[in-house]
Amino acid sequence: MMEDMDLLEDLLQIERRLATGRGAEYREVLTDDALVIVPGAVLDKNACVAAMDSSPGWDEIAFESPRLVRSDGVAVVVYRFIGKRGDSGYAATLASSYRLPERRLFLHQQTPEV
């Protein structure tokens, strides 16, 4: 369905902006009650913004096999994330849940590859 493909592309564009951004991007996109689940931590909006402001960021990123799940007022984008920073890399399955139609992120979870 074309509408779902357009929505998926819009959400992936937001995900790329977040992956390459700093705290300001997260402050704009996250809902006030958002939770961000990363290995070893569950962050609220303020903690996530602070963490992103102190992060060195990625040198390279890639998204693989994106999928969209949609229900009443919610869209979830799931994909494999690959990031490189210097000589180290990170690969995980990411799931980001957005409220529609605003496209505001309220739940994000990372499941690292082992």
MMTF fields as JSON, N, C-alpha, C and O atoms, coordinates in Angstrom:
{
  "mmtfVersion": "1.0.0",
  "mmtfProducer": "UNKNOWN",
  "numBonds": 455,
  "numAtoms": 456,
  "numGroups": 114,
  "numChains": 1,
  "numModels": 1,
  "chainsPerModel": [1],
  "groupsPerChain": [114],
  "chainIdList": ["A"],
  "bondAtomList": [4, 2, 8, 6, 12, 10, 16, 14, 20, 18, 24, 22, 28, 26, 32, 30, 36, 34, 40, 38, 44, 42, 48, 46, 52, 50, 56, 54, 60, 58, 64, 62, 68, 66, 72, 70, 76, 74, 80, 78, 84, 82, 88, 86, 92, 90, 96, 94, 100, 98, 104, 102, 108, 106, 112, 110, 116, 114, 120, 118, 124, 122, 128, 126, 132, 130, 136, 134, 140, 138, 144, 142, 148, 146, 152, 150, 156, 154, 160, 158, 164, 162, 168, 166, 172, 170, 176, 174, 180, 178, 184, 182, 188, 186, 192, 190, 196, 194, 200, 198, 204, 202, 208, 206, 212, 210, 216, 214, 220, 218, 224, 222, 228, 226, 232, 230, 236, 234, 240, 238, 244, 242, 248, 246, 252, 250, 256, 254, 260, 258, 264, 262, 268, 266, 272, 270, 276, 274, 280, 278, 284, 282, 288, 286, 292, 290, 296, 294, 300, 298, 304, 302, 308, 306, 312, 310, 316, 314, 320, 318, 324, 322, 328, 326, 332, 330, 336, 334, 340, 338, 344, 342, 348, 346, 352, 350, 356, 354, 360, 358, 364, 362, 368, 366, 372, 370, 376, 374, 380, 378, 384, 382, 388, 386, 392, 390, 396, 394, 400, 398, 404, 402, 408, 406, 412, 410, 416, 414, 420, 418, 424, 422, 428, 426, 432, 430, 436, 434, 440, 438, 444, 442, 448, 446, 452, 450],
  "bondOrderList": [1, 1, 1, 1, 1, 1, 1, 1, 1, 1, 1, 1, 1, 1, 1, 1, 1, 1, 1, 1, 1, 1, 1, 1, 1, 1, 1, 1, 1, 1, 1, 1, 1, 1, 1, 1, 1, 1, 1, 1, 1, 1, 1, 1, 1, 1, 1, 1, 1, 1, 1, 1, 1, 1, 1, 1, 1, 1, 1, 1, 1, 1, 1, 1, 1, 1, 1, 1, 1, 1, 1, 1, 1, 1, 1, 1, 1, 1, 1, 1, 1, 1, 1, 1, 1, 1, 1, 1, 1, 1, 1, 1, 1, 1, 1, 1, 1, 1, 1, 1, 1, 1, 1, 1, 1, 1, 1, 1, 1, 1, 1, 1, 1],
  "groupList": [{"groupName": "MET", "atomNameList": ["N", "CA", "C", "O"], "elementList": ["N", "C", "C", "O"], "formalChargeList": [0, 0, 0, 0], "bondAtomList": [1, 0, 2, 1, 3, 2], "bondOrderList": [1, 1, 2], "singleLetterCode": "M", "chemCompType": "L-PEPTIDE LINKING"}, {"groupName": "GLU", "atomNameList": ["N", "CA", "C", "O"], "elementList": ["N", "C", "C", "O"], "formalChargeList": [0, 0, 0, 0], "bondAtomList": [1, 0, 2, 1, 3, 2], "bondOrderList": [1, 1, 2], "singleLetterCode": "E", "chemCompType": "L-PEPTIDE LINKING"}, {"groupName": "ASP", "atomNameList": ["N", "CA", "C", "O"], "elementList": ["N", "C", "C", "O"], "formalChargeList": [0, 0, 0, 0], "bondAtomList": [1, 0, 2, 1, 3, 2], "bondOrderList": [1, 1, 2], "singleLetterCode": "D", "chemCompType": "L-PEPTIDE LINKING"}, {"groupName": "LEU", "atomNameList": ["N", "CA", "C", "O"], "elementList": ["N", "C", "C", "O"], "formalChargeList": [0, 0, 0, 0], "bondAtomList": [1, 0, 2, 1, 3, 2], "bondOrderList": [1, 1, 2], "singleLetterCode": "L", "chemCompType": "L-PEPTIDE LINKING"}, {"groupName": "GLN", "atomNameList": ["N", "CA", "C", "O"], "elementList": ["N", "C", "C", "O"], "formalChargeList": [0, 0, 0, 0], "bondAtomList": [1, 0, 2, 1, 3, 2], "bondOrderList": [1, 1, 2], "singleLetterCode": "Q", "chemCompType": "L-PEPTIDE LINKING"}, {"groupName": "ILE", "atomNameList": ["N", "CA", "C", "O"], "elementList": ["N", "C", "C", "O"], "formalChargeList": [0, 0, 0, 0], "bondAtomList": [1, 0, 2, 1, 3, 2], "bondOrderList": [1, 1, 2], "singleLetterCode": "I", "chemCompType": "L-PEPTIDE LINKING"}, {"groupName": "ARG", "atomNameList": ["N", "CA", "C", "O"], "elementList": ["N", "C", "C", "O"], "formalChargeList": [0, 0, 0, 0], "bondAtomList": [1, 0, 2, 1, 3, 2], "bondOrderList": [1, 1, 2], "singleLetterCode": "R", "chemCompType": "L-PEPTIDE LINKING"}, {"groupName": "ALA", "atomNameList": ["N", "CA", "C", "O"], "elementList": ["N", "C", "C", "O"], "formalChargeList": [0, 0, 0, 0], "bondAtomList": [1, 0, 2, 1, 3, 2], "bondOrderList": [1, 1, 2], "singleLetterCode": "A", "chemCompType": "L-PEPTIDE LINKING"}, {"groupName": "THR", "atomNameList": ["N", "CA", "C", "O"], "elementList": ["N", "C", "C", "O"], "formalChargeList": [0, 0, 0, 0], "bondAtomList": [1, 0, 2, 1, 3, 2], "bondOrderList": [1, 1, 2], "singleLetterCode": "T", "chemCompType": "L-PEPTIDE LINKING"}, {"groupName": "GLY", "atomNameList": ["N", "CA", "C", "O"], "elementList": ["N", "C", "C", "O"], "formalChargeList": [0, 0, 0, 0], "bondAtomList": [1, 0, 2, 1, 3, 2], "bondOrderList": [1, 1, 2], "singleLetterCode": "G", "chemCompType": "PEPTIDE LINKING"}, {"groupName": "TYR", "atomNameList": ["N", "CA", "C", "O"], "elementList": ["N", "C", "C", "O"], "formalChargeList": [0, 0, 0, 0], "bondAtomList": [1, 0, 2, 1, 3, 2], "bondOrderList": [1, 1, 2], "singleLetterCode": "Y", "chemCompType": "L-PEPTIDE LINKING"}, {"groupName": "VAL", "atomNameList": ["N", "CA", "C", "O"], "elementList": ["N", "C", "C", "O"], "formalChargeList": [0, 0, 0, 0], "bondAtomList": [1, 0, 2, 1, 3, 2], "bondOrderList": [1, 1, 2], "singleLetterCode": "V", "chemCompType": "L-PEPTIDE LINKING"}, {"groupName": "PRO", "atomNameList": ["N", "CA", "C", "O"], "elementList": ["N", "C", "C", "O"], "formalChargeList": [0, 0, 0, 0], "bondAtomList": [1, 0, 2, 1, 3, 2], "bondOrderList": [1, 1, 2], "singleLetterCode": "P", "chemCompType": "L-PEPTIDE LINKING"}, {"groupName": "LYS", "atomNameList": ["N", "CA", "C", "O"], "elementList": ["N", "C", "C", "O"], "formalChargeList": [0, 0, 0, 0], "bondAtomList": [1, 0, 2, 1, 3, 2], "bondOrderList": [1, 1, 2], "singleLetterCode": "K", "chemCompType": "L-PEPTIDE LINKING"}, {"groupName": "ASN", "atomNameList": ["N", "CA", "C", "O"], "elementList": ["N", "C", "C", "O"], "formalChargeList": [0, 0, 0, 0], "bondAtomList": [1, 0, 2, 1, 3, 2], "bondOrderList": [1, 1, 2], "singleLetterCode": "N", "chemCompType": "L-PEPTIDE LINKING"}, {"groupName": "CYS", "atomNameList": ["N", "CA", "C", "O"], "elementList": ["N", "C", "C", "O"], "formalChargeList": [0, 0, 0, 0], "bondAtomList": [1, 0, 2, 1, 3, 2], "bondOrderList": [1, 1, 2], "singleLetterCode": "C", "chemCompType": "L-PEPTIDE LINKING"}, {"groupName": "SER", "atomNameList": ["N", "CA", "C", "O"], "elementList": ["N", "C", "C", "O"], "formalChargeList": [0, 0, 0, 0], "bondAtomList": [1, 0, 2, 1, 3, 2], "bondOrderList": [1, 1, 2], "singleLetterCode": "S", "chemCompType": "L-PEPTIDE LINKING"}, {"groupName": "TRP", "atomNameList": ["N", "CA", "C", "O"], "elementList": ["N", "C", "C", "O"], "formalChargeList": [0, 0, 0, 0], "bondAtomList": [1, 0, 2, 1, 3, 2], "bondOrderList": [1, 1, 2], "singleLetterCode": "W", "chemCompType": "L-PEPTIDE LINKING"}, {"groupName": "PHE", "atomNameList": ["N", "CA", "C", "O"], "elementList": ["N", "C", "C", "O"], "formalChargeList": [0, 0, 0, 0], "bondAtomList": [1, 0, 2, 1, 3, 2], "bondOrderList": [1, 1, 2], "singleLetterCode": "F", "chemCompType": "L-PEPTIDE LINKING"}, {"groupName": "HIS", "atomNameList": ["N", "CA", "C", "O"], "elementList": ["N", "C", "C", "O"], "formalChargeList": [0, 0, 0, 0], "bondAtomList": [1, 0, 2, 1, 3, 2], "bondOrderList": [1, 1, 2], "singleLetterCode": "H", "chemCompType": "L-PEPTIDE LINKING"}],
  "groupTypeList": [0, 0, 1, 2, 0, 2, 3, 3, 1, 2, 3, 3, 4, 5, 1, 6, 6, 3, 7, 8, 9, 6, 9, 7, 1, 10, 6, 1, 11, 3, 8, 2, 2, 7, 3, 11, 5, 11, 12, 9, 7, 11, 3, 2, 13, 14, 7, 15, 11, 7, 7, 0, 2, 16, 16, 12, 9, 17, 2, 1, 5, 7, 18, 1, 16, 12, 6, 3, 11, 6, 16, 2, 9, 11, 7, 11, 11, 11, 10, 6, 18, 5, 9, 13, 6, 9, 2, 16, 9, 10, 7, 7, 8, 3, 7, 16, 16, 10, 6, 3, 12, 1, 6, 6, 3, 18, 3, 19, 4, 4, 8, 12, 1, 11],
  "groupIdList": [1, 2, 3, 4, 5, 6, 7, 8, 9, 10, 11, 12, 13, 14, 15, 16, 17, 18, 19, 20, 21, 22, 23, 24, 25, 26, 27, 28, 29, 30, 31, 32, 33, 34, 35, 36, 37, 38, 39, 40, 41, 42, 43, 44, 45, 46, 47, 48, 49, 50, 51, 52, 53, 54, 55, 56, 57, 58, 59, 60, 61, 62, 63, 64, 65, 66, 67, 68, 69, 70, 71, 72, 73, 74, 75, 76, 77, 78, 79, 80, 81, 82, 83, 84, 85, 86, 87, 88, 89, 90, 91, 92, 93, 94, 95, 96, 97, 98, 99, 100, 101, 102, 103, 104, 105, 106, 107, 108, 109, 110, 111, 112, 113, 114],
  "secStructList": [7, 2, 2, 2, 2, 2, 2, 2, 2, 2, 2, 2, 2, 2, 2, 2, 2, 2, 2, 2, 7, 7, 2, 2, 2, 2, 2, 2, 2, 3, 3, 3, 3, 3, 3, 3, 3, 3, 6, 6, 3, 3, 3, 3, 2, 2, 2, 2, 2, 2, 2, 2, 2, 2, 1, 7, 7, 7, 1, 3, 3, 3, 3, 3, 3, 3, 3, 3, 3, 3, 3, 6, 6, 3, 3, 3, 3, 3, 3, 3, 3, 3, 3, 3, 3, 6, 6, 3, 3, 3, 3, 3, 3, 3, 3, 3, 3, 3, 3, 6, 6, 6, 6, 3, 3, 3, 3, 3, 3, 3, 3, 3, 7, 7],
  "xCoordList": [0.849, 0.0, 0.897, 1.793, 0.657, 1.518, 1.567, 2.629, 0.442, 0.404, 1.349, 2.037, 1.38, 2.288, 3.746, 4.608, 4.028, 5.404, 5.852, 6.99, 4.973, 5.294, 5.528, 6.463, 4.679, 4.838, 6.145, 6.867, 6.46, 7.716, 8.901, 9.815, 8.896, 10.004, 10.09, 11.188, 8.956, 8.951, 9.555, 10.376, 9.149, 9.656, 11.138, 11.881, 11.572, 13.003, 13.824, 14.959, 13.254, 13.949, 14.111, 15.167, 13.083, 13.177, 14.218, 15.02, 14.212, 15.185, 16.623, 17.516, 16.843, 18.19, 18.592, 19.739, 17.631, 17.894, 18.272, 19.189, 17.579, 17.908, 19.273, 20.074, 19.531, 20.785, 22.009, 23.093, 21.837, 22.976, 22.914, 23.786, 21.879, 21.666, 22.192, 22.915, 21.817, 22.214, 20.937, 19.866, 21.064, 19.923, 18.778, 17.618, 19.07, 18.02, 17.04, 15.835, 17.54, 16.662, 15.749, 14.561, 16.304, 15.499, 14.479, 13.339, 14.872, 13.95, 12.736, 11.614, 12.971, 11.896, 10.984, 9.771, 11.55, 10.799, 10.148, 9.053, 10.792, 10.25, 9.035, 8.995, 8.05, 6.931, 7.432, 8.478, 6.706, 7.132, 7.207, 8.012, 6.374, 6.353, 7.127, 6.953, 7.965, 8.686, 9.641, 10.166, 9.849, 10.876, 11.79, 11.333, 13.094, 14.102, 14.847, 15.505, 14.735, 15.323, 16.569, 16.498, 17.707, 19.001, 19.669, 19.233, 20.705, 21.342, 21.734, 22.532, 21.158, 21.509, 20.778, 21.07, 19.83, 19.169, 17.803, 17.561, 16.923, 15.647, 15.67, 15.718, 15.636, 15.793, 14.474, 13.721, 14.197, 13.073, 13.574, 14.742, 12.704, 13.059, 14.285, 15.22, 14.301, 15.423, 16.736, 17.777, 16.694, 17.915, 18.422, 19.631, 17.508, 17.907, 18.557, 19.597, 17.948, 18.508, 19.91, 20.823, 20.088, 21.407, 22.415, 23.567, 21.984, 22.883, 23.322, 24.488, 22.405, 22.76, 23.681, 24.544, 23.504, 24.393, 25.807, 26.762, 25.959, 27.297, 27.893, 29.024, 27.136, 27.602, 28.474, 28.193, 29.528, 30.358, 29.68, 30.172, 28.582, 27.908, 28.545, 29.603, 27.891, 28.352, 29.128, 28.806, 30.157, 30.878, 30.119, 30.107, 29.485, 28.71, 27.501, 27.562, 26.387, 25.203, 24.589, 24.747, 23.884, 23.127, 21.888, 21.912, 20.809, 19.558, 19.298, 19.431, 18.928, 18.637, 17.267, 16.825, 16.607, 15.347, 14.268, 13.719, 13.957, 12.922, 11.536, 11.18, 10.763, 9.384, 8.498, 8.944, 7.259, 6.29, 5.126, 4.585, 4.748, 3.543, 2.682, 3.14, 1.411, 0.545, -0.762, -1.338, -1.215, -2.491, -3.13, -2.572, -4.27, -4.985, -4.106, -3.757, -3.747, -3.007, -1.555, -0.902, -1.032, 0.349, 1.004, 0.369, 2.286, 3.091, 4.417, 5.038, 4.83, 6.094, 6.988, 6.589, 8.199, 9.182, 10.26, 10.78, 10.576, 11.546, 12.601, 12.276, 13.866, 14.943, 16.232, 16.37, 17.171, 18.508, 19.356, 19.459, 19.956, 20.825, 22.266, 22.6, 23.115, 24.557, 25.235, 25.049, 26.016, 26.73, 28.207, 28.598, 29.029, 30.473, 30.952, 30.549, 31.832, 32.451, 33.919, 34.255, 34.791, 36.204, 36.363, 35.879, 37.044, 37.265, 36.192, 36.244, 35.221, 34.205, 32.882, 32.579, 32.116, 30.837, 29.734, 29.996, 28.505, 27.321, 26.25, 25.974, 25.65, 24.551, 23.426, 23.658, 22.201, 21.053, 19.788, 19.744, 18.765, 17.432, 16.774, 16.738, 16.254, 15.618, 14.13, 13.699, 13.359, 11.914, 11.547, 11.821, 10.93, 10.515, 9.017, 8.519, 8.304, 6.85, 6.478, 6.877, 5.703, 5.323, 3.821, 3.037, 3.427, 2.025, 1.705, 2.461, 0.569, 0.125, -1.085, -1.836, -1.289, -0.542, 0.687, 1.391, 0.965, 2.034, 3.44, 4.356, 3.611, 4.942, 5.888, 7.033, 5.379, 6.167, 6.519, 5.65, 7.774, 8.302, 7.998, 8.376, 7.305, 6.989, 7.654, 7.72, 8.154, 8.842, 9.862, 9.538, 11.101, 12.187, 12.932, 13.26, 13.2, 13.934, 15.004, 14.787, 16.169, 17.281, 17.577, 17.709, 17.68, 18.07, 19.384, 19.382, 20.51, 21.817, 22.006, 21.485, 22.751, 23.139, 24.252, 25.115, 24.205, 25.241, 26.249, 27.187],
  "yCoordList": [-1.179, 0.0, 1.245, 1.368, 2.146, 3.313, 4.196, 4.71, 4.375, 5.213, 4.67, 5.442, 3.334, 2.734, 2.916, 3.138, 2.824, 3.02, 4.457, 4.687, 5.411, 6.814, 7.035, 7.735, 6.437, 6.564, 5.936, 6.525, 4.757, 4.099, 4.989, 5.154, 5.563, 6.445, 7.683, 8.106, 8.263, 9.425, 9.069, 9.815, 7.925, 7.528, 7.173, 7.47, 6.545, 6.243, 7.524, 7.588, 8.531, 9.822, 10.421, 10.965, 10.321, 10.79, 9.965, 10.518, 8.658, 7.783, 8.147, 8.156, 8.442, 8.849, 10.179, 10.37, 11.087, 12.381, 12.194, 12.852, 11.309, 11.038, 10.351, 10.701, 9.375, 8.613, 9.494, 9.207, 10.56, 11.435, 12.746, 13.604, 12.891, 14.155, 14.181, 13.286, 15.21, 15.436, 15.508, 15.095, 16.035, 16.126, 16.946, 16.628, 17.995, 18.876, 18.111, 18.355, 17.196, 16.415, 15.518, 15.384, 14.915, 14.062, 14.891, 14.461, 16.051, 16.926, 17.271, 17.355, 17.468, 17.827, 16.645, 16.819, 15.451, 14.306, 13.477, 12.951, 13.35, 12.527, 13.188, 14.408, 12.38, 12.885, 13.143, 12.625, 13.923, 14.232, 12.992, 12.943, 11.985, 10.765, 9.612, 8.46, 9.895, 8.86, 8.069, 8.566, 6.814, 5.964, 5.475, 5.119, 5.466, 4.977, 3.863, 4.095, 2.641, 1.462, 1.081, 0.678, 1.22, 0.892, -0.147, -0.347, -0.812, -1.834, -1.268, -0.337, -1.849, -1.468, -0.274, 0.122, 0.329, 1.531, 1.745, 1.377, 2.353, 2.862, 4.359, 4.79, 5.146, 6.591, 7.302, 6.931, 8.334, 9.202, 10.259, 10.249, 11.145, 12.131, 12.949, 13.078, 13.501, 14.35, 13.583, 14.101, 12.346, 11.537, 11.188, 11.162, 10.921, 10.612, 11.821, 11.696, 12.986, 14.218, 14.456, 14.78, 14.3, 14.492, 13.471, 13.814, 12.215, 11.172, 11.473, 11.279, 11.94, 12.242, 13.456, 13.513, 14.414, 15.573, 15.2, 15.887, 14.113, 13.714, 12.594, 12.167, 12.121, 11.042, 11.599, 12.676, 10.867, 11.332, 11.179, 11.728, 10.457, 10.279, 9.18, 8.652, 8.852, 7.793, 8.372, 9.448, 7.644, 8.009, 7.528, 8.197, 6.355, 5.775, 5.074, 4.506, 5.115, 4.364, 3.697, 4.165, 2.593, 1.911, 1.299, 0.844, 1.293, 0.66, -0.485, -0.313, -1.65, -2.799, -3.371, -3.347, -3.877, -4.613, -3.89, -4.466, -2.641, -1.924, -2.511, -2.936, -2.516, -2.994, -2.009, -1.321, -1.956, -1.063, -1.884, -2.745, -1.606, -2.172, -0.984, -0.039, -1.051, 0.104, -0.335, -1.364, 0.462, 0.227, 1.579, 2.609, 1.6, 2.849, 3.881, 3.717, 4.937, 6.04, 5.776, 6.609, 4.604, 4.24, 3.589, 2.837, 3.894, 3.208, 2.819, 3.61, 1.591, 1.089, 0.751, 0.027, 1.284, 0.953, 0.086, 0.424, -1.038, -2.001, -2.207, -2.374, -2.195, -2.376, -2.777, -2.637, -3.28, -3.585, -2.326, -1.766, -1.895, -0.715, -1.188, -2.086, -0.576, -0.826, 0.531, 1.403, 0.702, 1.956, 1.707, 0.709, 2.617, 2.54, 3.844, 4.93, 3.706, 4.851, 4.475, 3.628, 5.111, 4.738, 3.282, 2.875, 2.495, 1.078, 0.167, -1.048, 0.736, -0.113, -0.009, 0.997, -1.077, -1.125, -1.568, -2.114, -1.33, -1.688, -2.133, -1.446, -3.278, -3.764, -4.191, -4.869, -3.79, -4.093, -4.032, -3.409, -4.698, -4.525, -3.402, -3.434, -2.411, -1.258, -1.266, -1.638, -0.846, -0.677, 0.692, 0.994, 1.508, 2.849, 2.997, 2.767, 3.387, 3.525, 5.0, 5.776, 5.371, 6.764, 6.947, 6.1, 8.059, 8.454, 9.162, 10.01, 8.791, 9.4, 10.285, 10.009, 11.315, 11.691, 12.546, 12.934, 12.851, 13.805, 13.317, 14.12, 11.974, 11.389, 11.747, 12.148, 11.592, 11.821, 10.472, 9.613, 10.284, 9.024, 8.886, 9.748, 7.786, 7.608, 6.39, 6.291, 5.445, 4.279, 3.799, 3.574, 3.645, 3.172, 2.097, 2.271, 0.975, -0.101, -0.652, -0.816, -0.933, -1.516, -2.913, -3.096, -3.887, -5.241, -5.547, -5.892, -5.419, -5.626, -7.062, -8.007, -7.203, -8.53, -9.038, -8.284, -10.326, -10.921, -11.682, -12.245],
  "zCoordList": [0.0, 0.0, 0.0, 0.835, -0.92, -1.099, 0.142, 0.492, 0.805, 2.001, 3.083, 3.751, 3.255, 4.232, 3.815, 4.666, 2.521, 2.049, 2.314, 2.724, 2.086, 2.358, 3.848, 4.236, 4.684, 6.13, 6.579, 7.383, 6.078, 6.427, 6.068, 6.875, 4.87, 4.459, 5.346, 5.708, 5.697, 6.6, 7.952, 8.485, 8.507, 9.827, 9.767, 10.702, 8.686, 8.549, 8.421, 8.893, 7.788, 7.704, 9.111, 9.434, 9.932, 11.324, 12.074, 12.827, 11.877, 12.549, 12.152, 13.0, 10.882, 10.445, 11.081, 11.484, 11.161, 11.79, 13.26, 13.752, 13.955, 15.353, 15.472, 16.338, 14.601, 14.678, 14.439, 14.947, 13.669, 13.373, 14.152, 14.011, 14.971, 15.668, 17.086, 17.525, 17.774, 19.16, 20.001, 19.557, 21.212, 22.106, 21.558, 21.819, 20.806, 20.276, 19.392, 19.452, 18.578, 17.713, 18.554, 18.26, 19.587, 20.461, 21.242, 21.421, 21.696, 22.427, 21.564, 22.063, 20.266, 19.341, 19.009, 18.893, 18.854, 18.355, 19.469, 19.271, 20.628, 21.709, 22.349, 22.512, 22.709, 23.503, 24.925, 25.319, 25.679, 27.05, 27.932, 28.862, 27.649, 28.462, 27.815, 28.214, 26.84, 26.096, 26.975, 27.971, 26.568, 27.169, 26.051, 24.965, 26.338, 25.402, 26.124, 27.139, 25.582, 26.214, 25.427, 24.266, 26.089, 25.493, 26.378, 27.512, 25.902, 26.731, 28.113, 28.218, 29.142, 30.51, 31.079, 32.207, 30.348, 30.876, 30.236, 29.086, 31.02, 30.529, 30.799, 31.951, 29.734, 29.844, 29.59, 28.69, 30.394, 30.076, 29.084, 28.697, 28.687, 27.659, 28.068, 27.278, 29.276, 29.706, 29.765, 29.36, 30.27, 30.348, 28.95, 28.719, 28.019, 26.644, 25.984, 25.336, 26.147, 25.576, 26.122, 25.362, 27.426, 28.049, 27.531, 27.262, 27.389, 26.89, 25.459, 25.113, 24.639, 23.255, 23.16, 22.284, 24.045, 24.053, 24.486, 24.123, 25.263, 25.711, 24.855, 25.088, 23.869, 23.007, 21.872, 21.345, 21.498, 20.375, 19.014, 18.028, 18.933, 17.647, 16.816, 17.158, 15.735, 14.837, 13.666, 13.163, 13.237, 12.017, 10.778, 9.745, 10.898, 9.8, 10.378, 11.469, 9.637, 10.042, 8.821, 7.693, 9.065, 8.012, 8.64, 9.784, 7.875, 8.278, 7.301, 6.089, 7.825, 6.971, 7.287, 8.436, 6.28, 6.382, 7.193, 8.131, 6.847, 7.605, 7.382, 6.283, 8.474, 8.425, 9.176, 10.095, 8.775, 9.402, 9.941, 9.247, 11.185, 11.782, 12.158, 12.8, 11.744, 11.95, 12.602, 12.247, 13.558, 14.208, 14.482, 14.101, 15.122, 15.38, 16.069, 17.239, 15.36, 15.942, 16.279, 16.907, 15.862, 16.189, 14.972, 14.233, 14.78, 13.765, 14.415, 15.126, 14.155, 14.69, 13.509, 12.597, 13.538, 12.516, 13.188, 14.252, 12.536, 13.054, 11.974, 10.799, 12.383, 11.406, 12.11, 13.326, 11.312, 11.829, 11.667, 10.576, 12.768, 12.778, 12.849, 13.623, 12.035, 12.089, 12.207, 11.358, 13.255, 13.464, 13.673, 14.279, 13.17, 13.376, 13.965, 13.549, 14.953, 15.613, 15.79, 16.618, 15.006, 15.058, 14.642, 13.586, 15.479, 15.183, 15.759, 15.566, 16.46, 17.071, 16.315, 15.675, 16.414, 15.731, 16.672, 17.743, 16.265, 17.043, 16.065, 15.082, 16.334, 15.509, 16.435, 17.435, 16.097, 16.94, 16.102, 15.042, 16.61, 16.055, 16.836, 18.066, 16.13, 16.76, 16.453, 15.361, 17.444, 17.267, 17.828, 18.99, 16.995, 17.394, 17.165, 16.062, 18.223, 18.172, 18.145, 19.014, 17.129, 16.9, 17.049, 16.621, 17.659, 17.682, 16.374, 15.9, 15.808, 14.56, 14.84, 15.776, 14.074, 12.872, 13.161, 12.228, 14.436, 14.79, 14.454, 14.274, 14.367, 14.151, 15.304, 15.092, 16.511, 17.725, 18.34, 18.492, 18.69, 19.204, 20.697, 21.491, 21.084, 22.498, 23.12, 24.345, 22.297, 22.838, 21.821, 20.655, 22.279, 21.419, 22.184, 23.358, 21.51, 22.163, 21.226, 20.026, 21.815, 21.069, 21.621, 22.831, 20.728, 21.107, 20.386, 19.204, 21.106, 20.463, 19.979, 20.571, 18.903, 18.435, 19.333, 19.782, 19.577, 20.444, 19.645, 20.209]
}
